[in-house]
Amino acid sequence: MKTNQIILSKLPKGKLDIHHFHIQESDLPSAKDGEISVRTLYIALDAASRAWMQGDTYRPALQAGNVMAGIALAEVIESHVPHLTKGDLVIAETGWQTHATISADALFALPTLKPVTYLLSIYGVPGLTAYFGLLQCGKVEQGNTVVVSAAAGAVGSLVGQIAKIKGCRVIGITGSTHKCDLLKKDFGFDEALDYSTGNLEDKLRLVCPDGIDVYFDNVGGNILDAALSNMKKHGRIVCCGAISQYDSDTPKANVVGIPGQLILKSLTMKGFLLFDYLDKQPEAFHDLSTWVSSGQLRVVEEIFKGLEQLPKSLVGLLNGENIGKRIVQVADI
């Protein structure tokens, strides 16, 4: 059997573009004991993909010539493990390819639900990241003022809605007036600020006169600095991502306000990975599914069709084009 693959041709110097990738056809290795072969259905796109090109993170750094890394919803077509059978659906790191042979040690069969793409969005990495980041790390409480950056993205749009469900006042930071309008009209945010115009630090001070209780940071850089200056005493900062630093060869460290503001305001600044909360996933799924079914939580997905759309779709995400979760459909289910 053959597999079509998207290869990272060369590591980017500066901004990523579609010319850093090419498509090739390769032989699919046969599955051995402990492995499965899968047909890729949908591939999730994440800004962190760009950070994987800069060096080791929670996974080894990508190198030129590698199949581009990515998490997918896939269908088992051959199994050499007892807990998975042909036709089962799994979430796995397949990379950007139509078929893959992978270890099945940590995989399990997923429930059938509609739309099936929710397994990659609200019930996948974005939903769990928003849930655990806000509730476990941010320790959000009713009446808190919550600010979230990259607020129209896959994680940010969910963070804001969960904070509203928990009785908070929510302010979103995003990159255009159009997205600001969407945050208020479609996602129920109380306020939305466009970081691309004016002085964000002053804007935050105006809409948060009593300070910020919880800042959910997806971007780092100058936006984190502006939030630090407006935190309330004993406020909590959730460090989820640093999008502003990813698409560059020379990421800039935050120096304004750290550690000065942390000390002066007795702030807590906490990072996390989903691996930290594996034991709490059933609780998260219960709450998220309840909120979705009741209409309290709106899930927005942008779905593109065709393996060849992956590079363009990732570059667009890094440029801030997306609303909600961006997914590429590779095959029909």
C-alpha positions as CSV (number, residue, x, y, z in Angstrom):
1,M,0.0,0.0,0.0
2,K,1.1,3.6,-0.7
3,T,0.7,6.7,1.3
4,N,0.9,10.3,0.2
5,Q,2.9,12.5,2.5
6,I,3.6,16.2,3.0
7,I,7.3,16.6,3.8
8,L,8.9,19.6,5.5
9,S,11.4,20.3,2.8
10,K,13.5,22.8,4.7
11,L,13.4,24.5,8.1
12,P,12.1,28.1,7.7
13,K,14.2,31.1,8.3
14,G,11.7,33.7,9.3
15,K,8.0,33.2,8.5
16,L,6.7,29.8,7.3
17,D,5.2,29.6,3.8
18,I,3.9,26.9,1.5
19,H,7.2,26.6,-0.3
20,H,8.7,24.9,2.8
21,F,6.7,21.8,2.0
22,H,6.4,19.2,-0.8
23,I,4.2,16.2,-1.4
24,Q,5.6,12.7,-2.1
25,E,4.3,9.1,-2.4
26,S,5.9,6.4,-0.2
27,D,5.4,2.8,0.6
28,L,3.3,2.2,3.8
29,P,5.2,0.0,6.2
30,S,3.3,-3.2,7.3
31,A,2.0,-3.2,10.8
32,K,3.9,-5.4,13.3
33,D,3.0,-6.7,16.7
34,G,1.8,-3.8,18.9
35,E,1.1,-1.6,15.8
36,I,-1.8,-0.6,13.7
37,S,-2.2,0.8,10.2
38,V,-4.7,3.6,9.7
39,R,-6.4,5.7,7.1
40,T,-6.2,9.4,7.9
41,L,-9.6,11.1,7.9
42,Y,-9.1,14.6,9.4
43,I,-5.9,16.4,10.5
44,A,-6.0,19.1,13.1
45,L,-3.9,22.3,12.7
46,D,-2.2,23.9,15.6
47,A,0.0,27.0,15.9
48,A,2.4,25.0,18.0
49,S,3.3,23.1,14.8
50,R,5.6,26.1,14.0
51,A,7.3,25.9,17.4
52,W,8.2,22.2,16.7
53,M,10.5,23.6,13.9
54,Q,12.5,25.7,16.3
55,G,13.8,23.1,18.7
56,D,12.8,20.4,21.2
57,T,9.6,21.1,23.1
58,Y,7.4,18.4,24.6
59,R,8.3,16.5,21.5
60,P,11.6,16.2,19.5
61,A,12.2,19.1,17.0
62,L,11.2,18.6,13.4
63,Q,14.0,18.3,10.9
64,A,14.2,19.0,7.2
65,G,13.0,15.9,5.3
66,N,10.6,14.7,8.0
67,V,6.9,14.0,7.4
68,M,5.2,17.1,8.8
69,A,3.9,16.2,12.3
70,G,0.3,16.5,13.1
71,I,-2.6,14.9,15.1
72,A,-5.3,13.2,13.2
73,L,-8.6,11.4,13.5
74,A,-8.0,8.1,11.7
75,E,-9.7,4.8,10.9
76,V,-8.0,1.5,11.7
77,I,-7.4,-0.6,8.6
78,E,-5.2,-3.3,10.1
79,S,-4.5,-4.1,13.7
80,H,-2.0,-6.2,15.6
81,V,-3.3,-5.4,19.0
82,P,-6.2,-6.9,20.9
83,H,-7.9,-3.6,21.9
84,L,-8.4,-2.2,18.4
85,T,-10.1,-3.7,15.4
86,K,-10.6,-2.7,11.8
87,G,-13.0,0.2,11.5
88,D,-12.3,1.7,15.0
89,L,-11.6,5.4,15.1
90,V,-8.6,6.7,17.0
91,I,-6.9,10.1,17.7
92,A,-3.2,9.6,16.9
93,E,-0.1,11.5,15.7
94,T,-0.1,10.2,12.1
95,G,1.7,13.2,10.6
96,W,0.5,14.8,7.4
97,Q,-0.1,11.7,5.3
98,T,-3.0,9.7,3.9
99,H,-2.1,6.5,5.7
100,A,0.3,5.6,8.6
101,T,1.6,2.7,10.6
102,I,2.0,3.6,14.2
103,S,2.3,2.1,17.7
104,A,-1.0,1.4,19.4
105,D,0.2,1.4,23.0
106,A,-1.5,4.6,24.1
107,L,-4.5,4.5,21.7
108,F,-8.1,3.5,22.3
109,A,-11.3,3.3,20.2
110,L,-13.3,6.5,20.2
111,P,-17.1,6.7,20.6
112,T,-19.2,7.5,17.6
113,L,-20.7,11.0,17.6
114,K,-21.8,13.7,15.2
115,P,-20.2,15.7,13.9
116,V,-17.2,13.4,14.2
117,T,-14.8,16.4,13.9
118,Y,-15.8,17.4,17.5
119,L,-13.3,14.7,18.5
120,L,-10.6,17.0,17.3
121,S,-12.0,20.2,18.6
122,I,-14.3,20.5,21.6
123,Y,-13.5,16.9,22.8
124,G,-9.9,17.0,21.6
125,V,-6.9,19.2,22.4
126,P,-8.6,22.6,22.1
127,G,-11.5,21.8,24.4
128,L,-9.4,20.0,27.0
129,T,-6.8,22.8,26.9
130,A,-9.4,25.4,27.5
131,Y,-11.2,23.4,30.2
132,F,-8.1,22.4,32.3
133,G,-6.2,25.6,31.7
134,L,-9.0,27.9,32.9
135,L,-10.5,25.7,35.7
136,Q,-7.5,23.9,37.0
137,C,-4.6,26.4,36.4
138,G,-6.6,29.6,36.4
139,K,-8.8,28.5,39.3
140,V,-11.5,30.8,37.9
141,E,-14.3,31.8,40.3
142,Q,-17.7,33.4,39.8
143,G,-17.4,37.2,39.5
144,N,-13.8,37.1,38.2
145,T,-12.7,39.3,35.4
146,V,-11.1,37.0,32.8
147,V,-9.0,38.2,29.8
148,V,-8.0,35.8,27.1
149,S,-5.7,36.5,24.1
150,A,-6.1,34.9,20.6
151,A,-9.7,34.9,21.7
152,A,-11.2,34.0,18.4
153,G,-9.0,30.9,18.0
154,A,-9.7,27.3,18.8
155,V,-8.7,27.5,22.4
156,G,-9.5,31.2,23.2
157,S,-13.1,31.1,21.9
158,L,-13.8,28.2,24.3
159,V,-12.0,29.7,27.2
160,G,-14.1,32.8,27.0
161,Q,-17.4,30.8,26.8
162,I,-16.5,28.5,29.7
163,A,-15.6,31.6,31.8
164,K,-19.0,33.0,31.0
165,I,-20.7,29.8,32.0
166,K,-18.8,30.1,35.3
167,G,-20.2,33.5,35.9
168,C,-17.3,35.7,34.9
169,R,-16.9,39.0,33.1
170,V,-14.9,38.1,29.9
171,I,-12.7,40.3,27.7
172,G,-11.2,38.9,24.5
173,I,-8.1,40.2,22.8
174,T,-7.9,39.6,19.0
175,G,-6.4,41.1,15.8
176,S,-9.3,42.9,14.0
177,T,-12.5,44.7,14.5
178,H,-14.3,41.9,12.6
179,K,-13.2,39.4,15.2
180,C,-14.0,41.7,18.0
181,D,-17.6,41.9,16.7
182,L,-17.7,38.1,16.5
183,L,-16.5,37.6,20.0
184,K,-19.3,39.8,21.4
185,K,-22.1,38.7,19.1
186,D,-21.4,35.1,18.5
187,F,-19.4,34.0,21.6
188,G,-21.0,36.2,24.3
189,F,-17.8,38.0,25.4
190,D,-18.5,41.2,27.4
191,E,-15.8,43.2,25.7
192,A,-13.3,42.6,22.9
193,L,-10.1,44.6,22.1
194,D,-8.2,44.8,18.9
195,Y,-4.5,44.7,19.8
196,S,-3.4,46.0,16.3
197,T,-4.6,49.5,17.0
198,G,-3.9,51.9,19.8
199,N,-2.3,51.1,23.2
200,L,-3.4,47.8,24.5
201,E,-2.2,48.4,28.0
202,D,-4.4,51.6,28.2
203,K,-7.4,49.8,26.6
204,L,-7.2,47.0,29.2
205,R,-7.0,49.6,32.0
206,L,-10.1,51.2,30.6
207,V,-12.3,48.0,30.4
208,C,-10.7,46.4,33.6
209,P,-10.6,49.4,36.0
210,D,-10.4,47.0,39.0
211,G,-7.8,44.8,37.4
212,I,-7.7,41.3,35.8
213,D,-8.3,38.3,38.0
214,V,-7.3,35.7,35.4
215,Y,-5.3,36.2,32.2
216,F,-5.3,33.2,29.8
217,D,-2.2,33.8,27.6
218,N,-2.0,32.2,24.2
219,V,0.4,34.6,22.6
220,G,3.2,35.9,24.9
221,G,5.1,39.0,23.7
222,N,3.8,42.5,24.1
223,I,0.2,41.3,24.8
224,L,1.4,39.4,27.9
225,D,3.3,42.5,29.0
226,A,0.1,44.6,28.7
227,A,-1.9,42.1,30.7
228,L,0.8,42.0,33.4
229,S,0.5,45.7,34.0
230,N,-3.2,45.4,34.6
231,M,-3.4,42.3,36.8
232,K,-5.2,42.5,40.1
233,K,-3.3,41.6,43.3
234,H,-3.2,37.8,43.7
235,G,-4.2,37.4,40.1
236,R,-3.5,34.2,38.1
237,I,-1.8,34.0,34.7
238,V,-2.3,30.8,32.6
239,C,0.5,30.2,30.2
240,C,-0.9,28.1,27.4
241,G,0.9,29.3,24.2
242,A,3.2,31.9,22.7
243,I,1.8,32.4,19.1
244,S,3.5,35.7,18.7
245,Q,6.9,34.0,19.1
246,Y,6.4,30.9,16.9
247,D,6.7,32.2,13.4
248,S,10.2,33.6,13.7
249,D,13.8,32.5,13.9
250,T,14.5,34.8,16.8
251,P,11.7,34.6,19.4
252,K,11.9,37.5,21.9
253,A,11.8,36.8,25.6
254,N,9.3,38.7,27.8
255,V,11.2,41.1,30.0
256,V,8.8,43.8,30.9
257,G,6.9,43.1,34.1
258,I,8.7,39.8,34.9
259,P,9.5,39.2,37.7
260,G,8.6,42.7,38.9
261,Q,4.9,42.6,38.5
262,L,4.8,39.0,39.8
263,I,6.4,40.1,43.0
264,L,4.6,43.4,43.5
265,K,1.1,41.9,42.9
266,S,1.7,38.5,44.4
267,L,0.7,36.9,41.1
268,T,0.7,33.2,40.1
269,M,2.0,32.3,36.7
270,K,1.5,28.7,35.7
271,G,2.1,26.7,32.6
272,F,0.6,23.2,31.8
273,L,0.4,20.4,29.4
274,L,-2.7,18.1,28.9
275,F,-0.6,15.2,30.1
276,D,-0.9,16.7,33.5
277,Y,-4.6,16.0,33.6
278,L,-5.1,12.7,31.9
279,D,-6.9,11.3,35.0
280,K,-9.5,14.1,34.9
281,Q,-10.6,13.7,31.2
282,P,-13.9,11.9,32.0
283,E,-15.0,14.8,34.1
284,A,-14.0,17.3,31.4
285,F,-15.9,15.3,28.7
286,H,-19.0,15.2,30.9
287,D,-19.0,19.0,31.4
288,L,-18.1,19.9,27.9
289,S,-20.7,17.6,26.3
290,T,-23.3,18.9,28.7
291,W,-22.6,22.5,27.8
292,V,-22.6,21.7,24.1
293,S,-25.9,19.8,24.2
294,S,-27.5,22.6,26.2
295,G,-26.4,25.3,23.7
296,Q,-24.2,27.1,26.3
297,L,-21.0,26.3,24.4
298,R,-20.7,27.1,20.7
299,V,-18.2,25.1,18.7
300,V,-16.8,26.7,15.5
301,E,-14.7,24.7,13.0
302,E,-13.2,25.7,9.7
303,I,-12.8,22.6,7.5
304,F,-10.8,22.4,4.3
305,K,-10.7,19.4,2.0
306,G,-7.7,17.7,0.6
307,L,-4.2,16.8,1.9
308,E,-2.7,19.5,-0.3
309,Q,-4.6,22.2,1.6
310,L,-2.5,21.5,4.8
311,P,0.4,23.9,4.2
312,K,-1.7,26.8,3.1
313,S,-4.1,26.2,6.0
314,L,-1.3,26.2,8.5
315,V,0.3,29.4,7.1
316,G,-3.1,31.1,7.3
317,L,-3.6,30.0,10.9
318,L,-0.2,31.5,11.8
319,N,-1.3,34.7,10.1
320,G,-4.4,34.9,12.2
321,E,-7.0,34.1,9.5
322,N,-8.9,31.4,11.4
323,I,-12.0,31.6,13.6
324,G,-12.3,28.6,15.9
325,K,-10.6,25.2,15.1
326,R,-9.0,24.7,11.7
327,I,-9.2,21.2,10.3
328,V,-8.3,19.6,7.0
329,Q,-10.3,16.6,5.7
330,V,-8.1,14.1,4.1
331,A,-10.6,11.3,3.3
332,D,-14.3,10.6,3.5
333,I,-15.4,8.7,6.6
